[in-house]
């Protein structure tokens, strides 16, 4: 399998995992936090928001820039 195929497969698996997580949050609202609640919790303080932006920038620089 080529490098491109492996990358596409990886993104497909991530998308499938996200879809399963979304379905779980809709079926079990009491036991699983939604994506919005999780992101709100993780970016609740200024420090964690700065860390999230730095991680996002690093990922964009290393994986999306060509």
PyMOL Python script that loads the backbone (N, CA, C, O; Angstrom):
from pymol import cmd

cmd.read_pdbstr("""\
ATOM      1  N   UNK A   1       0.842  -1.167   0.000  1.00  0.00           N
ATOM      2  CA  UNK A   1       0.000   0.000   0.000  1.00  0.00           C
ATOM      3  C   UNK A   1       0.894   1.240   0.000  1.00  0.00           C
ATOM      4  O   UNK A   1       1.896   1.288   0.714  1.00  0.00           O
ATOM      5  N   UNK A   2       0.534   2.228  -0.790  1.00  0.00           N
ATOM      6  CA  UNK A   2       1.335   3.444  -0.886  1.00  0.00           C
ATOM      7  C   UNK A   2       1.147   4.316   0.355  1.00  0.00           C
ATOM      8  O   UNK A   2       0.249   4.096   1.167  1.00  0.00           O
ATOM      9  N   UNK A   3       2.026   5.310   0.472  1.00  0.00           N
ATOM     10  CA  UNK A   3       1.916   6.242   1.598  1.00  0.00           C
ATOM     11  C   UNK A   3       0.577   6.970   1.576  1.00  0.00           C
ATOM     12  O   UNK A   3      -0.049   7.172   2.616  1.00  0.00           O
ATOM     13  N   UNK A   4       0.153   7.356   0.394  1.00  0.00           N
ATOM     14  CA  UNK A   4      -1.124   8.065   0.270  1.00  0.00           C
ATOM     15  C   UNK A   4      -2.284   7.187   0.728  1.00  0.00           C
ATOM     16  O   UNK A   4      -3.208   7.667   1.384  1.00  0.00           O
ATOM     17  N   UNK A   5      -2.234   5.914   0.385  1.00  0.00           N
ATOM     18  CA  UNK A   5      -3.284   4.991   0.803  1.00  0.00           C
ATOM     19  C   UNK A   5      -3.343   4.833   2.310  1.00  0.00           C
ATOM     20  O   UNK A   5      -4.423   4.773   2.897  1.00  0.00           O
ATOM     21  N   UNK A   6      -2.180   4.765   2.928  1.00  0.00           N
ATOM     22  CA  UNK A   6      -2.121   4.634   4.389  1.00  0.00           C
ATOM     23  C   UNK A   6      -2.697   5.881   5.046  1.00  0.00           C
ATOM     24  O   UNK A   6      -3.448   5.786   6.017  1.00  0.00           O
ATOM     25  N   UNK A   7      -2.348   7.045   4.521  1.00  0.00           N
ATOM     26  CA  UNK A   7      -2.862   8.297   5.079  1.00  0.00           C
ATOM     27  C   UNK A   7      -4.374   8.381   4.917  1.00  0.00           C
ATOM     28  O   UNK A   7      -5.083   8.751   5.854  1.00  0.00           O
ATOM     29  N   UNK A   8      -4.865   8.043   3.742  1.00  0.00           N
ATOM     30  CA  UNK A   8      -6.311   8.070   3.520  1.00  0.00           C
ATOM     31  C   UNK A   8      -7.038   7.070   4.418  1.00  0.00           C
ATOM     32  O   UNK A   8      -8.116   7.364   4.935  1.00  0.00           O
ATOM     33  N   UNK A   9      -6.454   5.903   4.600  1.00  0.00           N
ATOM     34  CA  UNK A   9      -7.034   4.911   5.497  1.00  0.00           C
ATOM     35  C   UNK A   9      -7.062   5.436   6.933  1.00  0.00           C
ATOM     36  O   UNK A   9      -8.048   5.250   7.647  1.00  0.00           O
ATOM     37  N   UNK A  10      -5.985   6.087   7.349  1.00  0.00           N
ATOM     38  CA  UNK A  10      -5.931   6.666   8.694  1.00  0.00           C
ATOM     39  C   UNK A  10      -7.001   7.721   8.908  1.00  0.00           C
ATOM     40  O   UNK A  10      -7.677   7.726   9.937  1.00  0.00           O
ATOM     41  N   UNK A  11      -7.159   8.617   7.936  1.00  0.00           N
ATOM     42  CA  UNK A  11      -8.195   9.638   8.046  1.00  0.00           C
ATOM     43  C   UNK A  11      -9.584   9.009   8.023  1.00  0.00           C
ATOM     44  O   UNK A  11     -10.492   9.483   8.705  1.00  0.00           O
ATOM     45  N   UNK A  12      -9.749   7.949   7.246  1.00  0.00           N
ATOM     46  CA  UNK A  12     -11.034   7.248   7.232  1.00  0.00           C
ATOM     47  C   UNK A  12     -11.352   6.632   8.584  1.00  0.00           C
ATOM     48  O   UNK A  12     -12.493   6.683   9.043  1.00  0.00           O
ATOM     49  N   UNK A  13     -10.343   6.051   9.221  1.00  0.00           N
ATOM     50  CA  UNK A  13     -10.542   5.467  10.550  1.00  0.00           C
ATOM     51  C   UNK A  13     -10.866   6.545  11.587  1.00  0.00           C
ATOM     52  O   UNK A  13     -11.707   6.335  12.461  1.00  0.00           O
ATOM     53  N   UNK A  14     -10.205   7.689  11.490  1.00  0.00           N
ATOM     54  CA  UNK A  14     -10.501   8.785  12.407  1.00  0.00           C
ATOM     55  C   UNK A  14     -11.929   9.270  12.201  1.00  0.00           C
ATOM     56  O   UNK A  14     -12.648   9.520  13.169  1.00  0.00           O
ATOM     57  N   UNK A  15     -12.341   9.404  10.944  1.00  0.00           N
ATOM     58  CA  UNK A  15     -13.708   9.843  10.654  1.00  0.00           C
ATOM     59  C   UNK A  15     -14.727   8.828  11.161  1.00  0.00           C
ATOM     60  O   UNK A  15     -15.771   9.211  11.690  1.00  0.00           O
ATOM     61  N   UNK A  16     -14.432   7.534  11.005  1.00  0.00           N
ATOM     62  CA  UNK A  16     -15.341   6.492  11.490  1.00  0.00           C
ATOM     63  C   UNK A  16     -15.434   6.537  13.020  1.00  0.00           C
ATOM     64  O   UNK A  16     -16.521   6.397  13.579  1.00  0.00           O
ATOM     65  N   UNK A  17     -14.303   6.730  13.690  1.00  0.00           N
ATOM     66  CA  UNK A  17     -14.312   6.822  15.153  1.00  0.00           C
ATOM     67  C   UNK A  17     -15.106   8.041  15.614  1.00  0.00           C
ATOM     68  O   UNK A  17     -15.830   7.972  16.607  1.00  0.00           O
ATOM     69  N   UNK A  18     -14.972   9.154  14.898  1.00  0.00           N
ATOM     70  CA  UNK A  18     -15.743  10.357  15.250  1.00  0.00           C
ATOM     71  C   UNK A  18     -17.229  10.104  15.051  1.00  0.00           C
ATOM     72  O   UNK A  18     -18.042  10.538  15.867  1.00  0.00           O
ATOM     73  N   UNK A  19     -17.593   9.411  13.985  1.00  0.00           N
ATOM     74  CA  UNK A  19     -18.999   9.105  13.729  1.00  0.00           C
ATOM     75  C   UNK A  19     -19.567   8.206  14.827  1.00  0.00           C
ATOM     76  O   UNK A  19     -20.688   8.422  15.288  1.00  0.00           O
ATOM     77  N   UNK A  20     -18.811   7.213  15.241  1.00  0.00           N
ATOM     78  CA  UNK A  20     -19.254   6.328  16.324  1.00  0.00           C
ATOM     79  C   UNK A  20     -19.414   7.120  17.615  1.00  0.00           C
ATOM     80  O   UNK A  20     -20.379   6.916  18.352  1.00  0.00           O
ATOM     81  N   UNK A  21     -18.476   8.021  17.893  1.00  0.00           N
ATOM     82  CA  UNK A  21     -18.569   8.841  19.108  1.00  0.00           C
ATOM     83  C   UNK A  21     -19.803   9.736  19.067  1.00  0.00           C
ATOM     84  O   UNK A  21     -20.488   9.898  20.077  1.00  0.00           O
ATOM     85  N   UNK A  22     -20.086  10.316  17.908  1.00  0.00           N
ATOM     86  CA  UNK A  22     -21.271  11.166  17.777  1.00  0.00           C
ATOM     87  C   UNK A  22     -22.540  10.352  17.988  1.00  0.00           C
ATOM     88  O   UNK A  22     -23.462  10.801  18.669  1.00  0.00           O
ATOM     89  N   UNK A  23     -22.590   9.168  17.410  1.00  0.00           N
ATOM     90  CA  UNK A  23     -23.769   8.316  17.584  1.00  0.00           C
ATOM     91  C   UNK A  23     -23.939   7.904  19.043  1.00  0.00           C
ATOM     92  O   UNK A  23     -25.062   7.853  19.545  1.00  0.00           O
ATOM     93  N   UNK A  24     -22.829   7.611  19.729  1.00  0.00           N
ATOM     94  CA  UNK A  24     -22.909   7.249  21.148  1.00  0.00           C
ATOM     95  C   UNK A  24     -23.447   8.408  21.984  1.00  0.00           C
ATOM     96  O   UNK A  24     -24.233   8.195  22.907  1.00  0.00           O
ATOM     97  N   UNK A  25     -23.027   9.634  21.664  1.00  0.00           N
ATOM     98  CA  UNK A  25     -23.520  10.765  22.439  1.00  0.00           C
ATOM     99  C   UNK A  25     -25.010  10.990  22.205  1.00  0.00           C
ATOM    100  O   UNK A  25     -25.713  11.459  23.100  1.00  0.00           O
ATOM    101  N   UNK A  26     -25.488  10.668  21.034  1.00  0.00           N
ATOM    102  CA  UNK A  26     -26.923  10.846  20.760  1.00  0.00           C
ATOM    103  C   UNK A  26     -27.750   9.746  21.413  1.00  0.00           C
ATOM    104  O   UNK A  26     -28.882   9.991  21.831  1.00  0.00           O
ATOM    105  N   UNK A  27     -27.200   8.537  21.506  1.00  0.00           N
ATOM    106  CA  UNK A  27     -27.947   7.426  22.094  1.00  0.00           C
ATOM    107  C   UNK A  27     -27.887   7.416  23.616  1.00  0.00           C
ATOM    108  O   UNK A  27     -28.858   7.036  24.272  1.00  0.00           O
ATOM    109  N   UNK A  28     -26.768   7.825  24.177  1.00  0.00           N
ATOM    110  CA  UNK A  28     -26.562   7.779  25.631  1.00  0.00           C
ATOM    111  C   UNK A  28     -26.203   9.170  26.141  1.00  0.00           C
ATOM    112  O   UNK A  28     -25.055   9.414  26.516  1.00  0.00           O
ATOM    113  N   UNK A  29     -27.138  10.053  26.159  1.00  0.00           N
ATOM    114  CA  UNK A  29     -26.862  11.433  26.562  1.00  0.00           C
ATOM    115  C   UNK A  29     -26.435  11.549  28.028  1.00  0.00           C
ATOM    116  O   UNK A  29     -25.724  12.486  28.391  1.00  0.00           O
ATOM    117  N   UNK A  30     -26.857  10.616  28.863  1.00  0.00           N
ATOM    118  CA  UNK A  30     -26.553  10.728  30.281  1.00  0.00           C
ATOM    119  C   UNK A  30     -25.144  10.268  30.637  1.00  0.00           C
ATOM    120  O   UNK A  30     -24.604  10.723  31.645  1.00  0.00           O
ATOM    121  N   UNK A  31     -24.524   9.382  29.851  1.00  0.00           N
ATOM    122  CA  UNK A  31     -23.241   8.821  30.251  1.00  0.00           C
ATOM    123  C   UNK A  31     -22.062   9.297  29.412  1.00  0.00           C
ATOM    124  O   UNK A  31     -20.918   9.132  29.835  1.00  0.00           O
ATOM    125  N   UNK A  32     -22.298   9.881  28.238  1.00  0.00           N
ATOM    126  CA  UNK A  32     -21.204  10.311  27.365  1.00  0.00           C
ATOM    127  C   UNK A  32     -21.377  11.796  27.069  1.00  0.00           C
ATOM    128  O   UNK A  32     -22.451  12.233  26.657  1.00  0.00           O
ATOM    129  N   UNK A  33     -20.317  12.565  27.281  1.00  0.00           N
ATOM    130  CA  UNK A  33     -20.376  14.004  27.001  1.00  0.00           C
ATOM    131  C   UNK A  33     -20.350  14.233  25.497  1.00  0.00           C
ATOM    132  O   UNK A  33     -19.718  13.482  24.753  1.00  0.00           O
ATOM    133  N   UNK A  34     -21.039  15.272  25.060  1.00  0.00           N
ATOM    134  CA  UNK A  34     -21.035  15.607  23.639  1.00  0.00           C
ATOM    135  C   UNK A  34     -19.700  16.258  23.281  1.00  0.00           C
ATOM    136  O   UNK A  34     -18.927  16.637  24.161  1.00  0.00           O
ATOM    137  N   UNK A  35     -19.442  16.382  21.989  1.00  0.00           N
ATOM    138  CA  UNK A  35     -18.198  16.999  21.535  1.00  0.00           C
ATOM    139  C   UNK A  35     -18.112  18.450  22.002  1.00  0.00           C
ATOM    140  O   UNK A  35     -17.054  18.906  22.436  1.00  0.00           O
ATOM    141  N   UNK A  36     -19.210  19.160  21.914  1.00  0.00           N
ATOM    142  CA  UNK A  36     -19.226  20.552  22.369  1.00  0.00           C
ATOM    143  C   UNK A  36     -18.927  20.688  23.853  1.00  0.00           C
ATOM    144  O   UNK A  36     -18.185  21.582  24.260  1.00  0.00           O
ATOM    145  N   UNK A  37     -19.500  19.806  24.663  1.00  0.00           N
ATOM    146  CA  UNK A  37     -19.238  19.830  26.111  1.00  0.00           C
ATOM    147  C   UNK A  37     -17.774  19.496  26.404  1.00  0.00           C
ATOM    148  O   UNK A  37     -17.163  20.093  27.290  1.00  0.00           O
ATOM    149  N   UNK A  38     -17.223  18.556  25.671  1.00  0.00           N
ATOM    150  CA  UNK A  38     -15.823  18.169  25.874  1.00  0.00           C
ATOM    151  C   UNK A  38     -14.884  19.308  25.503  1.00  0.00           C
ATOM    152  O   UNK A  38     -13.949  19.611  26.244  1.00  0.00           O
ATOM    153  N   UNK A  39     -15.129  19.941  24.356  1.00  0.00           N
ATOM    154  CA  UNK A  39     -14.277  21.052  23.942  1.00  0.00           C
ATOM    155  C   UNK A  39     -14.423  22.225  24.896  1.00  0.00           C
ATOM    156  O   UNK A  39     -13.430  22.874  25.225  1.00  0.00           O
ATOM    157  N   UNK A  40     -15.649  22.514  25.353  1.00  0.00           N
ATOM    158  CA  UNK A  40     -15.854  23.596  26.319  1.00  0.00           C
ATOM    159  C   UNK A  40     -15.105  23.315  27.619  1.00  0.00           C
ATOM    160  O   UNK A  40     -14.546  24.232  28.221  1.00  0.00           O
ATOM    161  N   UNK A  41     -15.089  22.064  28.056  1.00  0.00           N
ATOM    162  CA  UNK A  41     -14.369  21.693  29.276  1.00  0.00           C
ATOM    163  C   UNK A  41     -12.857  21.837  29.073  1.00  0.00           C
ATOM    164  O   UNK A  41     -12.158  22.370  29.935  1.00  0.00           O
ATOM    165  N   UNK A  42     -12.360  21.362  27.931  1.00  0.00           N
ATOM    166  CA  UNK A  42     -10.918  21.392  27.683  1.00  0.00           C
ATOM    167  C   UNK A  42     -10.390  22.802  27.455  1.00  0.00           C
ATOM    168  O   UNK A  42      -9.220  23.066  27.735  1.00  0.00           O
ATOM    169  N   UNK A  43     -11.212  23.706  26.957  1.00  0.00           N
ATOM    170  CA  UNK A  43     -10.768  25.075  26.710  1.00  0.00           C
ATOM    171  C   UNK A  43     -11.381  26.038  27.720  1.00  0.00           C
ATOM    172  O   UNK A  43     -11.659  27.193  27.399  1.00  0.00           O
ATOM    173  N   UNK A  44     -11.584  25.566  28.909  1.00  0.00           N
ATOM    174  CA  UNK A  44     -12.220  26.373  29.945  1.00  0.00           C
ATOM    175  C   UNK A  44     -11.346  27.468  30.509  1.00  0.00           C
ATOM    176  O   UNK A  44     -11.863  28.463  31.018  1.00  0.00           O
ATOM    177  N   UNK A  45     -10.038  27.313  30.435  1.00  0.00           N
ATOM    178  CA  UNK A  45      -9.141  28.339  30.966  1.00  0.00           C
ATOM    179  C   UNK A  45      -8.297  28.921  29.834  1.00  0.00           C
ATOM    180  O   UNK A  45      -8.183  28.341  28.754  1.00  0.00           O
ATOM    181  N   UNK A  46      -7.724  30.060  30.110  1.00  0.00           N
ATOM    182  CA  UNK A  46      -6.898  30.732  29.098  1.00  0.00           C
ATOM    183  C   UNK A  46      -5.695  29.876  28.705  1.00  0.00           C
ATOM    184  O   UNK A  46      -5.335  29.814  27.530  1.00  0.00           O
ATOM    185  N   UNK A  47      -5.085  29.229  29.663  1.00  0.00           N
ATOM    186  CA  UNK A  47      -3.908  28.405  29.393  1.00  0.00           C
ATOM    187  C   UNK A  47      -4.239  27.262  28.445  1.00  0.00           C
ATOM    188  O   UNK A  47      -3.496  27.010  27.497  1.00  0.00           O
ATOM    189  N   UNK A  48      -5.340  26.572  28.688  1.00  0.00           N
ATOM    190  CA  UNK A  48      -5.678  25.447  27.820  1.00  0.00           C
ATOM    191  C   UNK A  48      -6.108  25.918  26.434  1.00  0.00           C
ATOM    192  O   UNK A  48      -5.910  25.199  25.455  1.00  0.00           O
ATOM    193  N   UNK A  49      -6.692  27.111  26.333  1.00  0.00           N
ATOM    194  CA  UNK A  49      -7.024  27.648  25.002  1.00  0.00           C
ATOM    195  C   UNK A  49      -5.748  27.944  24.216  1.00  0.00           C
ATOM    196  O   UNK A  49      -5.678  27.658  23.021  1.00  0.00           O
ATOM    197  N   UNK A  50      -4.748  28.511  24.872  1.00  0.00           N
ATOM    198  CA  UNK A  50      -3.468  28.800  24.209  1.00  0.00           C
ATOM    199  C   UNK A  50      -2.802  27.501  23.780  1.00  0.00           C
ATOM    200  O   UNK A  50      -2.272  27.416  22.672  1.00  0.00           O
ATOM    201  N   UNK A  51      -2.821  26.490  24.639  1.00  0.00           N
ATOM    202  CA  UNK A  51      -2.237  25.190  24.292  1.00  0.00           C
ATOM    203  C   UNK A  51      -2.971  24.575  23.107  1.00  0.00           C
ATOM    204  O   UNK A  51      -2.339  24.006  22.217  1.00  0.00           O
ATOM    205  N   UNK A  52      -4.299  24.682  23.084  1.00  0.00           N
ATOM    206  CA  UNK A  52      -5.081  24.133  21.970  1.00  0.00           C
ATOM    207  C   UNK A  52      -4.728  24.823  20.666  1.00  0.00           C
ATOM    208  O   UNK A  52      -4.610  24.162  19.635  1.00  0.00           O
ATOM    209  N   UNK A  53      -4.556  26.142  20.688  1.00  0.00           N
ATOM    210  CA  UNK A  53      -4.182  26.872  19.474  1.00  0.00           C
ATOM    211  C   UNK A  53      -2.788  26.477  19.019  1.00  0.00           C
ATOM    212  O   UNK A  53      -2.557  26.312  17.822  1.00  0.00           O
ATOM    213  N   UNK A  54      -1.861  26.322  19.944  1.00  0.00           N
ATOM    214  CA  UNK A  54      -0.500  25.914  19.583  1.00  0.00           C
ATOM    215  C   UNK A  54      -0.476  24.508  18.987  1.00  0.00           C
ATOM    216  O   UNK A  54       0.236  24.263  18.013  1.00  0.00           O
ATOM    217  N   UNK A  55      -1.235  23.597  19.552  1.00  0.00           N
ATOM    218  CA  UNK A  55      -1.312  22.239  19.000  1.00  0.00           C
ATOM    219  C   UNK A  55      -1.922  22.272  17.608  1.00  0.00           C
ATOM    220  O   UNK A  55      -1.434  21.606  16.694  1.00  0.00           O
ATOM    221  N   UNK A  56      -2.986  23.046  17.446  1.00  0.00           N
ATOM    222  CA  UNK A  56      -3.644  23.160  16.133  1.00  0.00           C
ATOM    223  C   UNK A  56      -2.670  23.739  15.100  1.00  0.00           C
ATOM    224  O   UNK A  56      -2.611  23.257  13.969  1.00  0.00           O
ATOM    225  N   UNK A  57      -1.909  24.767  15.481  1.00  0.00           N
ATOM    226  CA  UNK A  57      -0.938  25.372  14.573  1.00  0.00           C
ATOM    227  C   UNK A  57       0.171  24.380  14.225  1.00  0.00           C
ATOM    228  O   UNK A  57       0.596  24.304  13.072  1.00  0.00           O
ATOM    229  N   UNK A  58       0.640  23.626  15.212  1.00  0.00           N
ATOM    230  CA  UNK A  58       1.689  22.643  14.966  1.00  0.00           C
ATOM    231  C   UNK A  58       1.200  21.567  14.003  1.00  0.00           C
ATOM    232  O   UNK A  58       1.910  21.196  13.068  1.00  0.00           O
ATOM    233  N   UNK A  59      -0.014  21.066  14.233  1.00  0.00           N
ATOM    234  CA  UNK A  59      -0.569  20.054  13.332  1.00  0.00           C
ATOM    235  C   UNK A  59      -0.721  20.605  11.919  1.00  0.00           C
ATOM    236  O   UNK A  59      -0.387  19.924  10.950  1.00  0.00           O
ATOM    237  N   UNK A  60      -1.215  21.812  11.796  1.00  0.00           N
ATOM    238  CA  UNK A  60      -1.366  22.420  10.483  1.00  0.00           C
ATOM    239  C   UNK A  60      -0.039  22.622   9.786  1.00  0.00           C
ATOM    240  O   UNK A  60       0.077  22.381   8.585  1.00  0.00           O
ATOM    241  N   UNK A  61       0.967  23.064  10.531  1.00  0.00           N
ATOM    242  CA  UNK A  61       2.278  23.304   9.941  1.00  0.00           C
ATOM    243  C   UNK A  61       2.929  22.004   9.479  1.00  0.00           C
ATOM    244  O   UNK A  61       3.528  21.958   8.405  1.00  0.00           O
ATOM    245  N   UNK A  62       2.816  20.960  10.275  1.00  0.00           N
ATOM    246  CA  UNK A  62       3.525  19.731   9.958  1.00  0.00           C
ATOM    247  C   UNK A  62       2.769  18.795   9.019  1.00  0.00           C
ATOM    248  O   UNK A  62       3.397  18.039   8.278  1.00  0.00           O
ATOM    249  N   UNK A  63       1.459  18.826   9.031  1.00  0.00           N
ATOM    250  CA  UNK A  63       0.712  17.860   8.249  1.00  0.00           C
ATOM    251  C   UNK A  63      -0.043  18.449   7.060  1.00  0.00           C
ATOM    252  O   UNK A  63      -0.337  17.735   6.101  1.00  0.00           O
ATOM    253  N   UNK A  64      -0.355  19.726   7.112  1.00  0.00           N
ATOM    254  CA  UNK A  64      -1.170  20.300   6.039  1.00  0.00           C
ATOM    255  C   UNK A  64      -0.385  21.212   5.104  1.00  0.00           C
ATOM    256  O   UNK A  64      -0.827  21.443   3.979  1.00  0.00           O
ATOM    257  N   UNK A  65       0.756  21.734   5.525  1.00  0.00           N
ATOM    258  CA  UNK A  65       1.541  22.647   4.683  1.00  0.00           C
ATOM    259  C   UNK A  65       2.429  21.838   3.747  1.00  0.00           C
ATOM    260  O   UNK A  65       3.122  20.910   4.165  1.00  0.00           O
ATOM    261  N   UNK A  66       2.394  22.196   2.517  1.00  0.00           N
ATOM    262  CA  UNK A  66       3.277  21.554   1.518  1.00  0.00           C
ATOM    263  C   UNK A  66       3.736  22.572   0.534  1.00  0.00           C
ATOM    264  O   UNK A  66       4.484  22.246  -0.387  1.00  0.00           O
TER     265      UNK A  66
END
""", "prot")
cmd.dss("prot")
cmd.show_as("cartoon", "prot")
cmd.util.cbc("prot")
cmd.orient("prot")
